Amino acid sequence: MKKLICIFLLGLVVCAGCSVRHGDFTVLSNKLIRMSDFEVAKADRAKGIEGEDVQHIIFLFPVGSAPTLEGALDDALERGGGDLMTDAVASTYWFWIPYIYGQAAWKVKGDVVKTRMK
């Protein structure tokens, strides 16, 4: 029984992960926006939209390109159907189970606003 507990605890120590909050943003966008005739405070918004840009790590090999804030922001804007985020929180996280699987990612969460009328 003691061996099983030691193996379990060792497994927990070996499996590593981390999360870092990079900042809170009042307004966040990577699109060209004309704000002269638009009031963000009065706009309709999709609340609590999350976007992620994830890179998977299989065995020791990263699959795909490195995750970016821009990729996570594009994902959130697409999900929310807008071109601007308000009250956004940007963070990164990663975890890795040695020689099996891991992930590295950027995540952004906030309210999405559509400023362009099409």
C-alpha positions as a Markdown table, in Angstrom:
| # | Residue | x | y | z |
|---|---|---|---|---|
| 1 | Met | 0.0 | 0.0 | 0.0 |
| 2 | Lys | 2.9 | 2.4 | 0.8 |
| 3 | Lys | 4.4 | 1.7 | -2.6 |
| 4 | Leu | 1.2 | 2.6 | -4.3 |
| 5 | Ile | 0.9 | 5.9 | -2.4 |
| 6 | Cys | 4.5 | 6.7 | -3.2 |
| 7 | Ile | 4.0 | 6.0 | -6.9 |
| 8 | Phe | 0.9 | 8.1 | -7.0 |
| 9 | Leu | 2.6 | 11.1 | -5.3 |
| 10 | Leu | 5.6 | 10.8 | -7.6 |
| 11 | Gly | 3.2 | 10.8 | -10.5 |
| 12 | Leu | 1.6 | 14.0 | -9.3 |
| 13 | Val | 5.0 | 15.7 | -8.9 |
| 14 | Val | 6.1 | 14.6 | -12.4 |
| 15 | Cys | 2.9 | 15.9 | -14.1 |
| 16 | Ala | 3.6 | 19.6 | -14.3 |
| 17 | Gly | 1.4 | 22.6 | -15.3 |
| 18 | Cys | 1.2 | 26.3 | -14.9 |
| 19 | Ser | -1.2 | 29.2 | -15.6 |
| 20 | Val | -0.3 | 32.9 | -15.8 |
| 21 | Arg | -2.7 | 35.8 | -16.0 |
| 22 | His | -1.1 | 38.4 | -18.3 |
| 23 | Gly | -3.5 | 41.3 | -17.8 |
| 24 | Asp | -7.0 | 42.8 | -17.8 |
| 25 | Phe | -7.9 | 44.9 | -20.8 |
| 26 | Thr | -10.7 | 47.5 | -21.0 |
| 27 | Val | -10.7 | 47.2 | -24.8 |
| 28 | Leu | -8.8 | 44.6 | -26.9 |
| 29 | Ser | -8.9 | 44.1 | -30.7 |
| 30 | Asn | -6.6 | 43.2 | -33.5 |
| 31 | Lys | -8.9 | 44.6 | -36.2 |
| 32 | Leu | -9.0 | 48.1 | -37.7 |
| 33 | Ile | -11.9 | 49.9 | -36.0 |
| 34 | Arg | -13.3 | 53.4 | -36.5 |
| 35 | Met | -14.5 | 54.6 | -33.1 |
| 36 | Ser | -15.4 | 58.2 | -34.0 |
| 37 | Asp | -19.1 | 57.4 | -34.6 |
| 38 | Phe | -19.5 | 54.5 | -32.3 |
| 39 | Glu | -20.2 | 54.3 | -28.5 |
| 40 | Val | -18.9 | 51.0 | -27.0 |
| 41 | Ala | -20.7 | 51.5 | -23.7 |
| 42 | Lys | -24.1 | 51.4 | -25.5 |
| 43 | Ala | -23.4 | 48.6 | -27.9 |
| 44 | Asp | -25.0 | 45.1 | -27.8 |
| 45 | Arg | -22.5 | 42.6 | -26.6 |
| 46 | Ala | -22.1 | 38.8 | -26.3 |
| 47 | Lys | -20.9 | 38.3 | -22.7 |
| 48 | Gly | -18.4 | 35.8 | -21.4 |
| 49 | Ile | -16.9 | 34.7 | -24.7 |
| 50 | Glu | -13.7 | 32.6 | -24.5 |
| 51 | Gly | -11.2 | 32.1 | -27.3 |
| 52 | Glu | -8.2 | 29.8 | -27.2 |
| 53 | Asp | -5.1 | 29.1 | -29.4 |
| 54 | Val | -3.8 | 25.7 | -28.4 |
| 55 | Gln | -0.7 | 23.7 | -29.3 |
| 56 | His | -0.6 | 20.0 | -28.5 |
| 57 | Ile | 2.6 | 18.2 | -27.5 |
| 58 | Ile | 2.6 | 14.5 | -28.3 |
| 59 | Phe | 5.5 | 12.6 | -26.7 |
| 60 | Leu | 8.2 | 15.3 | -27.0 |
| 61 | Phe | 7.0 | 16.8 | -30.3 |
| 62 | Pro | 4.9 | 20.0 | -30.6 |
| 63 | Val | 2.1 | 19.7 | -33.2 |
| 64 | Gly | 1.3 | 22.8 | -35.1 |
| 65 | Ser | 2.6 | 26.4 | -34.6 |
| 66 | Ala | 3.2 | 28.1 | -31.3 |
| 67 | Pro | 0.0 | 29.6 | -29.7 |
| 68 | Thr | -0.4 | 33.3 | -29.8 |
| 69 | Leu | -2.6 | 36.0 | -28.1 |
| 70 | Glu | -3.7 | 37.0 | -31.6 |
| 71 | Gly | -4.9 | 33.5 | -32.4 |
| 72 | Ala | -6.9 | 33.4 | -29.1 |
| 73 | Leu | -8.4 | 36.8 | -29.8 |
| 74 | Asp | -9.3 | 35.8 | -33.4 |
| 75 | Asp | -11.1 | 32.7 | -32.0 |
| 76 | Ala | -13.0 | 34.8 | -29.4 |
| 77 | Leu | -14.1 | 37.4 | -31.9 |
| 78 | Glu | -15.2 | 34.7 | -34.4 |
| 79 | Arg | -17.2 | 32.9 | -31.7 |
| 80 | Gly | -18.9 | 36.2 | -30.5 |
| 81 | Gly | -19.5 | 37.5 | -34.0 |
| 82 | Gly | -17.8 | 40.8 | -33.4 |
| 83 | Asp | -14.6 | 42.7 | -33.9 |
| 84 | Leu | -13.8 | 44.2 | -30.4 |
| 85 | Met | -13.5 | 42.7 | -26.9 |
| 86 | Thr | -14.3 | 44.7 | -23.7 |
| 87 | Asp | -13.4 | 43.7 | -20.2 |
| 88 | Ala | -11.0 | 41.1 | -21.6 |
| 89 | Val | -8.6 | 38.9 | -19.5 |
| 90 | Ala | -5.6 | 37.3 | -21.2 |
| 91 | Ser | -3.8 | 34.3 | -19.8 |
| 92 | Thr | -1.6 | 31.4 | -20.8 |
| 93 | Tyr | -1.4 | 27.9 | -19.5 |
| 94 | Trp | 0.5 | 24.7 | -20.1 |
| 95 | Phe | 0.7 | 21.2 | -18.8 |
| 96 | Trp | 2.7 | 18.2 | -19.6 |
| 97 | Ile | 2.5 | 14.5 | -18.7 |
| 98 | Pro | 6.1 | 13.5 | -19.5 |
| 99 | Tyr | 6.5 | 11.5 | -22.7 |
| 100 | Ile | 2.8 | 11.2 | -23.2 |
| 101 | Tyr | 0.9 | 14.4 | -23.9 |
| 102 | Gly | 0.8 | 18.1 | -23.1 |
| 103 | Gln | -0.7 | 21.4 | -24.1 |
| 104 | Ala | 0.4 | 25.0 | -24.3 |
| 105 | Ala | -2.2 | 27.7 | -24.9 |
| 106 | Trp | -3.2 | 31.4 | -24.9 |
| 107 | Lys | -6.8 | 32.1 | -23.6 |
| 108 | Val | -8.7 | 35.3 | -23.7 |
| 109 | Lys | -12.2 | 35.8 | -22.1 |
| 110 | Gly | -14.5 | 38.8 | -22.2 |
| 111 | Asp | -17.4 | 40.5 | -23.9 |
| 112 | Val | -17.5 | 40.7 | -27.7 |
| 113 | Val | -18.9 | 43.8 | -29.4 |
| 114 | Lys | -19.8 | 44.2 | -33.1 |
| 115 | Thr | -18.9 | 47.7 | -34.3 |
| 116 | Arg | -19.3 | 47.2 | -38.1 |
| 117 | Met | -22.7 | 47.0 | -39.7 |
| 118 | Lys | -22.7 | 44.7 | -42.8 |
